[in-house]
Amino acid sequence: MISILKSLAATTATTAVTLVAAVAVGLVLATAASAAPSPFPAFADEIVEGISSQDVSLIPARGGYGAPRIAVWPFEGDDLPVPKALAAEYNDRLEAAIARRSQGRLQLVARPALKTLIRDIENLGAADNVTEARISDLLRNASVDILVIGKMRRDHDHVVLSYKALNVEDGTILSVTIPRRIAINEAPPNPFFYAASPQRYMPTVVETQKLLTHLGYDPGPDDGYLTPRTRQAIGAWQRDNGRPENGRMTRAVVDGLRYAVRGLRRAAR
């Protein structure tokens, strides 16, 4: 009788260990399945490879600098299947991936930032004819050769997203991406959360906002207040330049922005 009880106890212990191990494996597999990789590097690969497979001589370099100029068209309309902030985030991530993948073979133009740049020119207070001439130069220089247009539809708690790259000269398709399903959240993306505290004016914030605007980001008005919108712009610049993305306005960030703007001005001479 005692031997039978010992045998039953041993069998029960073995079964329990097996069940625990199975549950642990299941949790690991579930976690691995939920941690889906970002689809935007794959989108960028397909777009850049598709363009590279074409005869580049058929793509007019409107900017006159040799490398074709490319822009991602912003999602528009009030019937988008996701919040506009999330749709803009998709395009931001695609732009960053294209910049890394193309390695200078394509010149990116930030179409959504043009309004901000125009507003900055108008706020300089120059004579009307000077302001109009600068805006005209900006719009002419911002013309692109290739336009990337996205398409999305809602699929329950996912969105199905794809892109096409078009030659603006004749509308021919240069590349098409494979549609991919992306898990979404109804809330707009906001990776930066801060404790509520009274905002205070800081001259360095004004400079940071102007530098970000000059580089094509949208920190909001140059009002000297470190708002969530300004932090989002800082985070986007950090992400695009391979820095830790935390939205913090540190001395290193401000120095990096100054250096980047000086580089743009030297290149424009």
C-alpha positions in Angstrom: 0.0 0.0 0.0 2.8 2.4 0.9 4.6 1.6 -2.3 1.4 2.3 -4.3 1.0 5.7 -2.6 4.6 6.6 -3.3 4.2 5.7 -7.0 1.0 7.9 -7.3 2.8 10.8 -5.6 5.8 10.5 -8.0 3.4 10.4 -11.0 1.5 13.4 -9.8 4.7 15.4 -9.3 6.0 14.5 -12.7 2.7 15.6 -14.3 2.7 18.9 -12.4 6.2 19.6 -13.6 5.3 18.8 -17.2 2.2 21.1 -17.0 4.3 23.9 -15.6 6.8 23.5 -18.3 4.1 23.4 -21.0 2.5 26.6 -19.6 5.9 28.3 -19.6 6.6 27.3 -23.2 3.2 28.5 -24.2 3.8 31.9 -22.5 7.1 32.3 -24.3 5.6 31.4 -27.7 2.7 33.8 -27.1 5.1 36.6 -26.1 7.2 35.9 -29.2 4.1 35.9 -31.4 2.8 39.2 -30.0 6.2 41.0 -30.4 5.7 41.4 -34.2 8.5 43.3 -35.9 7.9 46.8 -37.3 6.7 46.5 -41.0 8.2 49.9 -42.0 11.7 48.7 -42.7 10.2 46.1 -45.0 8.0 48.7 -46.7 11.2 50.9 -47.2 13.1 47.9 -48.7 10.3 47.2 -51.2 10.0 50.9 -52.2 13.8 51.6 -52.5 14.4 48.3 -54.3 11.5 48.9 -56.7 12.8 52.4 -57.6 16.4 51.1 -57.9 15.3 48.4 -60.4 13.9 51.2 -62.7 15.9 53.2 -65.3 16.8 56.2 -63.1 17.4 58.3 -66.2 13.7 58.2 -66.8 13.1 59.9 -63.4 13.8 63.6 -63.9 15.8 65.2 -61.0 13.6 68.2 -60.5 15.8 69.5 -57.7 18.8 69.5 -60.0 21.0 67.6 -57.6 21.2 64.3 -59.4 19.5 62.0 -56.8 15.7 61.7 -57.3 13.6 63.6 -54.7 10.9 61.6 -52.9 8.1 62.5 -50.5 5.5 60.6 -48.6 2.0 62.0 -49.1 0.2 62.6 -45.9 -3.1 60.7 -45.2 -6.0 63.1 -45.6 -9.8 63.1 -44.9 -12.0 62.6 -41.9 -12.9 59.0 -42.7 -9.5 57.5 -41.9 -9.8 54.1 -40.1 -7.3 55.3 -37.5 -6.7 58.7 -35.7 -4.8 61.2 -37.9 -2.0 61.3 -35.4 -1.5 57.6 -35.8 -1.7 57.8 -39.6 1.0 60.6 -39.5 3.1 58.3 -37.2 3.0 55.6 -39.8 4.3 58.0 -42.5 7.0 59.3 -40.1 8.3 55.8 -39.5 8.3 55.1 -43.2 10.3 58.2 -44.0 12.9 57.3 -41.4 13.1 53.8 -42.8 13.5 55.1 -46.4 16.2 57.5 -45.3 18.2 54.7 -43.7 17.6 52.2 -46.6 18.4 54.6 -49.5 21.7 55.8 -48.0 21.6 59.1 -49.9 20.4 57.6 -53.2 17.1 59.4 -52.6 16.5 62.8 -51.2 13.6 63.0 -48.8 11.3 66.1 -48.8 9.1 66.6 -45.7 5.8 67.6 -47.4 3.8 68.1 -44.1 6.4 70.5 -42.8 6.1 73.0 -45.7 3.3 74.9 -44.0 5.5 75.3 -40.9 8.4 76.6 -43.0 6.1 79.0 -44.8 4.8 80.3 -41.5 8.4 80.8 -40.3 9.3 82.8 -43.4 6.2 85.0 -42.9 7.0 85.5 -39.2 10.4 86.9 -40.0 8.8 90.3 -40.8 10.6 90.9 -44.1 9.1 93.0 -46.9 6.2 91.5 -48.8 8.2 91.0 -52.0 11.1 89.4 -50.1 8.7 87.1 -48.3 6.9 86.1 -51.5 10.2 85.4 -53.2 11.4 83.2 -50.4 8.1 81.2 -50.3 8.3 80.8 -54.1 11.8 79.5 -53.8 10.8 77.1 -51.1 7.9 75.6 -53.0 10.0 75.3 -56.2 12.9 73.6 -54.4 10.5 71.3 -52.6 9.2 69.8 -55.8 9.7 66.0 -55.9 10.2 63.4 -58.6 8.6 60.5 -56.7 5.5 60.5 -54.5 4.7 57.7 -52.1 1.0 57.3 -51.5 -0.3 55.1 -48.7 -3.6 53.2 -48.6 -5.2 51.7 -45.4 -8.3 49.9 -44.4 -9.6 48.8 -41.0 -9.7 45.1 -40.2 -11.2 44.6 -36.7 -8.4 45.6 -34.3 -5.8 45.8 -37.1 -5.2 48.1 -40.1 -4.1 46.8 -43.5 -1.5 49.2 -44.9 0.3 49.4 -48.2 2.2 52.0 -50.3 2.8 52.9 -54.0 5.7 55.0 -55.3 4.7 57.0 -58.4 6.7 59.0 -60.9 5.2 62.5 -60.7 6.1 63.2 -64.3 3.7 60.6 -65.8 2.1 58.7 -63.0 3.8 55.4 -63.7 4.2 53.0 -60.8 7.8 52.6 -59.7 7.2 50.2 -56.8 4.3 48.7 -54.8 4.6 47.2 -51.3 2.9 44.1 -50.0 -0.1 45.0 -47.8 0.6 44.3 -44.1 -1.6 44.0 -41.1 -0.6 46.2 -38.1 -2.2 45.9 -34.7 -3.6 49.3 -33.7 -4.8 51.1 -30.6 -7.6 53.7 -30.7 -5.5 56.2 -28.8 -3.0 58.2 -30.8 0.6 57.3 -30.2 2.2 59.4 -27.5 5.4 57.8 -26.1 6.2 60.7 -23.9 4.4 61.1 -20.6 5.3 63.8 -18.1 3.9 64.8 -14.7 1.6 67.8 -14.9 3.5 70.9 -14.0 3.1 74.6 -14.8 4.7 75.5 -18.1 7.3 78.3 -18.0 8.8 80.3 -20.8 12.4 79.6 -21.7 14.5 81.3 -24.4 16.3 78.0 -25.2 13.0 76.4 -26.0 12.3 79.2 -28.6 15.7 78.4 -30.2 15.0 74.7 -30.1 11.6 75.2 -31.8 13.1 77.3 -34.5 15.9 74.8 -35.1 13.4 71.9 -35.4 11.2 73.9 -37.8 14.3 74.7 -39.9 15.1 70.9 -40.1 11.5 70.1 -41.3 9.9 69.0 -38.0 6.8 70.5 -36.5 7.3 71.6 -32.8 4.3 74.0 -32.9 4.6 77.8 -32.5 7.9 79.3 -31.4 6.4 80.3 -28.0 9.1 79.2 -25.6 7.0 76.6 -23.9 8.1 72.9 -23.9 4.8 71.5 -24.9 4.0 67.8 -25.7 4.0 68.8 -29.4 7.6 70.2 -29.1 8.7 67.0 -27.3 7.2 64.9 -30.0 9.2 66.8 -32.6 12.4 66.4 -30.5 11.6 62.6 -30.3 11.1 62.4 -34.1 14.5 64.1 -34.6 16.2 61.8 -32.1 14.7 58.8 -33.8 15.7 59.9 -37.3 19.3 60.5 -36.1 19.8 57.3 -34.2 19.6 58.8 -30.8 17.6 57.5 -27.8 14.0 58.6 -28.4 12.8 60.2 -25.2 11.7 63.7 -26.2 14.0 65.5 -23.7 15.5 68.9 -24.5 19.0 68.3 -23.2 22.2 70.3 -23.9 23.4 67.5 -26.2 20.1 67.7 -28.2 20.3 71.5 -28.6 23.9 71.3 -29.7 23.0 68.5 -32.2 20.2 70.6 -33.6 22.5 73.6 -34.0 25.1 71.5 -35.7 22.5 70.0 -38.1 21.2 73.5 -39.1 24.7 74.8 -39.6 25.3 71.9 -42.0 22.2 72.7 -44.0 23.2 76.3 -44.3 26.7 75.4 -45.5 25.3 73.0 -48.0 22.9 75.7 -49.3 25.8 78.2 -50.1 
